[in-house]
């Protein structure tokens, strides 16, 4: 009887420990001379999450820099392998974990990678990440597939009845009025799509459209890079890093980072930062 009770208690202890583990998450802290950035990483991108945590726990991010900074776009850092002297051809990569539910709104953490010409699988760099700053977008600008539209425009201009459009396009281009040129092309988007029977829009949910209009981000990166985390606090720190004077996108005064992770209850994270976990939605 005693052995049975001991077994039952052991099973209860295991289940309690497992449940406790399920109710905790890793809280990431990126410390810089501008202040701290707090973040969470997504369970839906397990390889990226586990890799980031392992690098942080080993202290390998520490003393790396935000080495690529573009205001109104993003701040990129975490170049562990250059710091450690590993040749570029030997840098580890991670398989893409691109989830359509996540888009590059301001504050999202995404993995850097090489371009499609040498990396068609969209594999991520094994350490480098960037935090989105971006800007706001109007709906029509946001949902337009600009690479597809650009190709279609030149085909559309060949039609005889588009003489006025050709002339206007050419004039705006020669006058370097690129904002007006963009507006002109967007205004013709639906007509071009119907005439050529092509799709020239991206599939965003109403919530995503609203998010880009109110919060901003970098939509041209959507569905091309793995988004694996989100800033909870410290967007002002991101803005300060993005505003650093640079030479060839490198801050003139280095912005070093220290990265730590700690296990914190999901309840505390939600209460302190207002973060809503997917299972709670």
Secondary structure, DSSP 4 states (H G I P E B T S, - for coil): -HHHHHHHHHHHHHHHHHHHHHTEEEEEEEEETTEEEEEEE-GGGHHHHHHHHHHHHTT-STTEE--EEETTTEEEE--HHHHTT--GGG--EE-----TT---BTTEEEE----TTT-TT-PEESS-EEEE--B---HHHHHB-HHHHHHHHHHHTTSGGGHHHHHHHHHHHHTT-HHHHHHHHHHTHHHHHHHHT---B----HHHHHHHHHT-B-GGGTTTS-EEEEEEE-HHHHHHHHTS-EETTEESS--EEEEEEEEEEHHHHHHHH----GGG-
